[in-house]
Amino acid sequence: MRSTSNDRENAYDSIMPVVLRPFDSQDEEVGLIAHMAFAEEGLIFLLGYQSDMSWQDWLAHIERYRVGSDLPANRVRAEFLAAEVNGELVGRVSIRFALNDWLAREGGHIGYGVLPGFRRKGHATEMLRQAADLAHHEGVDPLLIICDEDNLGSATVIERCGGVFESLATTESGTTIRRYWIQVESPRHPSPALYRVTRAKSRSRGTPLDGR
Ligand SMILES: CC(C)(COP(=O)(O)OP(=O)(O)OC[C@H]1O[C@@H](n2cnc3c(N)ncnc32)[C@H](O)[C@@H]1OP(=O)(O)O)[C@@H](O)C(=O)NCCC(=O)NCCS
């Protein structure tokens, strides 16, 4: 099939580096705008954010999960990261470093979302690849990844990242989901922790987790 100008645009966009980095105090405005954009689709962008929280409260909340201390019963250590392209927030990723009963059944190890204006540019695929590498470096491998059965976009992203289909299942609320496993045999990003750079550094020189 002949490629269209749209195909070429997508191919060009997908080689822009995706950087996964922690949210910080400068992200309040863009983070809340992203949260509202997801809410319009019935989705949650800032996991754990409540309208009566200050931005600093939310940052402290995700930091507690990152460190894994002082968590509510049955919650697991988890990393919540911003995905940035050319200094712009395009999405978010959460990486759970263990599975509780709910995660093992219907949540999985990694969740991700891309803002509406940045979809179909390959960002989710790159975000999941990088997140899987991070989890691997933290000793979590293979990884359970789950999406709704009718979420064709997410299923394609998982399959492009090497996800092996395990089974269909039904959630407690009656939604049919697809369960996949990803095994990271050779991570492309050799350094486990250096992605935790400041925003300024990620803009000026990239990080070891830049997409290629
Ligand atoms: C699903 C989602 C993460 C995909 O993000 P994305 O950045 O657009 O994904 P990619 O660009 O990496 O897409 C890879 C491929 O998936 C397929 N795809 C993506 N979105 C699709 C859609 N809406 N319909 C059909 N196929 C789709 C395409 O084949 C695409 O490749 P192509 O553009 O070269 O054809 C994004 O739509 C999203 O955030 N949705 C809301 C939240 C969500 O569903 N999160 C996943 C929860 S499991």
The ligand as an SDF file (V2000), in Angstrom:
LIG
                    3D

 48 50  0  0  0  0  0  0  0  0999 V2000
   -4.6340    3.7040   23.9080 C   0  0  0  0  0  0  0  0  0  0  0  0
   -3.6560    4.8640   23.8630 C   0  0  0  0  0  0  0  0  0  0  0  0
   -2.7440    4.7570   25.0750 C   0  0  0  0  0  0  0  0  0  0  0  0
   -2.8360    4.7660   22.5670 C   0  0  0  0  0  0  0  0  0  0  0  0
   -1.8790    5.8230   22.5990 O   0  0  0  0  0  0  0  0  0  0  0  0
   -1.1340    6.2890   21.2580 P   0  0  0  0  0  0  0  0  0  0  0  0
    0.0160    7.1200   21.6650 O   0  0  0  0  0  0  0  0  0  0  0  0
   -2.1270    6.8570   20.3260 O   0  0  0  0  0  0  0  0  0  0  0  0
   -0.6280    4.8950   20.6940 O   0  0  0  0  0  0  0  0  0  0  0  0
    0.4250    4.6700   19.5270 P   0  0  0  0  0  0  0  0  0  0  0  0
    0.5090    5.8940   18.6930 O   0  0  0  0  0  0  0  0  0  0  0  0
    1.6750    4.1290   20.1230 O   0  0  0  0  0  0  0  0  0  0  0  0
   -0.3720    3.5820   18.6950 O   0  0  0  0  0  0  0  0  0  0  0  0
    0.2020    2.4100   18.2300 C   0  0  0  0  0  0  0  0  0  0  0  0
   -0.7950    1.7490   17.3090 C   0  0  0  0  0  0  0  0  0  0  0  0
   -1.9840    1.3860   17.9820 O   0  0  0  0  0  0  0  0  0  0  0  0
   -3.0850    1.4790   17.0750 C   0  0  0  0  0  0  0  0  0  0  0  0
   -4.0120    2.4630   17.6110 N   0  0  0  0  0  0  0  0  0  0  0  0
   -3.7660    3.4730   18.4680 C   0  0  0  0  0  0  0  0  0  0  0  0
   -4.9060    4.1190   18.7660 N   0  0  0  0  0  0  0  0  0  0  0  0
   -5.8760    3.5130   18.0740 C   0  0  0  0  0  0  0  0  0  0  0  0
   -7.2590    3.7060   17.9550 C   0  0  0  0  0  0  0  0  0  0  0  0
   -7.8900    4.6830   18.6490 N   0  0  0  0  0  0  0  0  0  0  0  0
   -7.9690    2.8710   17.1530 N   0  0  0  0  0  0  0  0  0  0  0  0
   -7.3630    1.8910   16.4760 C   0  0  0  0  0  0  0  0  0  0  0  0
   -6.0360    1.6400   16.5500 N   0  0  0  0  0  0  0  0  0  0  0  0
   -5.3170    2.4420   17.3200 C   0  0  0  0  0  0  0  0  0  0  0  0
   -2.5270    1.9450   15.7460 C   0  0  0  0  0  0  0  0  0  0  0  0
   -2.2580    0.8130   14.9600 O   0  0  0  0  0  0  0  0  0  0  0  0
   -1.2700    2.6270   16.1680 C   0  0  0  0  0  0  0  0  0  0  0  0
   -0.2940    2.6450   15.1820 O   0  0  0  0  0  0  0  0  0  0  0  0
   -0.4420    3.5560   13.8660 P   0  0  0  0  0  0  0  0  0  0  0  0
   -0.8210    4.9360   14.3470 O   0  0  0  0  0  0  0  0  0  0  0  0
    0.9460    3.4820   13.2770 O   0  0  0  0  0  0  0  0  0  0  0  0
   -1.4870    2.9260   13.0320 O   0  0  0  0  0  0  0  0  0  0  0  0
   -4.3970    6.2350   23.8620 C   0  0  0  0  0  0  0  0  0  0  0  0
   -5.3960    6.2210   22.8720 O   0  0  0  0  0  0  0  0  0  0  0  0
   -5.0150    6.5890   25.1960 C   0  0  0  0  0  0  0  0  0  0  0  0
   -4.3580    7.1630   26.0480 O   0  0  0  0  0  0  0  0  0  0  0  0
   -6.3030    6.2430   25.3930 N   0  0  0  0  0  0  0  0  0  0  0  0
   -6.9950    6.5390   26.6290 C   0  0  0  0  0  0  0  0  0  0  0  0
   -6.3860    5.8160   27.8300 C   0  0  0  0  0  0  0  0  0  0  0  0
   -6.1740    4.3410   27.5820 C   0  0  0  0  0  0  0  0  0  0  0  0
   -6.9640    3.6700   26.9250 O   0  0  0  0  0  0  0  0  0  0  0  0
   -5.0590    3.8210   28.1340 N   0  0  0  0  0  0  0  0  0  0  0  0
   -4.6950    2.4410   28.0130 C   0  0  0  0  0  0  0  0  0  0  0  0
   -5.3220    1.7000   29.1510 C   0  0  0  0  0  0  0  0  0  0  0  0
   -4.9610   -0.0500   29.0190 S   0  0  0  0  0  0  0  0  0  0  0  0
  1  2  1  0
  2  3  1  0
  2  4  1  0
  2 36  1  0
  4  5  1  0
  5  6  1  0
  6  7  2  0
  6  8  1  0
  6  9  1  0
  9 10  1  0
 10 11  2  0
 10 12  1  0
 10 13  1  0
 13 14  1  0
 14 15  1  0
 15 16  1  0
 15 30  1  0
 16 17  1  0
 17 18  1  0
 17 28  1  0
 18 19  1  0
 18 27  1  0
 19 20  2  0
 20 21  1  0
 21 22  1  0
 21 27  2  0
 22 23  1  0
 22 24  2  0
 24 25  1  0
 25 26  2  0
 26 27  1  0
 28 29  1  0
 28 30  1  0
 30 31  1  0
 31 32  1  0
 32 33  2  0
 32 34  1  0
 32 35  1  0
 36 37  1  0
 36 38  1  0
 38 39  2  0
 38 40  1  0
 40 41  1  0
 41 42  1  0
 42 43  1  0
 43 44  2  0
 43 45  1  0
 45 46  1  0
 46 47  1  0
 47 48  1  0
M  END
$$$$
